[in-house]
Amino acid sequence: MITAAALDYRDALPEGGRLAGLDVGTKTIGVAYCDSEWTIATPAETIRRSKFGADLIALTGLVQQQAIRGLVLGLPLNMDGTDSPRTQAVRAFARNLAPLKLPILLWDERWSTAAVTRTLIAADASRARRAELVDKMAAAYILQGAIDSLANF
């Protein structure tokens, strides 16, 4: 199941469980995890993208290792809420994750990278350090927004 509706997603996970947030880019995939009670998202790692088959193998390993019950993918909408070519690529990526047999929530990520970058600049992180951290921190930002919303149902 792939949905943009938080309530439908929550209904697909009646017993909760650990979730993974993904910030899917053209070169990397930022990964974050939350606890099984959906209280806090934590940045985890950044996967260097290659062919989709290799990406799927890496994600399958993480799902099994971390006992993930569902995925939250950042959906890069245009500022007016419409789809862009990048949005379509993320939707296709989500469809291609079908072998994982996990519910997927597509979460609006319009401000995630900007918010994380501002935080890193405020923390006086160097450009190199920001580049190293931004994807997994954006994944955590996306996942935190989703689990905060899910907690309100």
Secondary structure by P-SEA (a helix, b strand, c coil): cccccaaaaaaacccccbbbbbbccccbbbbbbbcccccbbbbcbbbbbccaaaaaaaaaaaaaaacccbbbbbbbccccccccaaaaaaaaaaaacccccbbbbbcccccaaaaaaaaaaaacccaaaaaacaaaaaaaaaaaaaaaaaaac
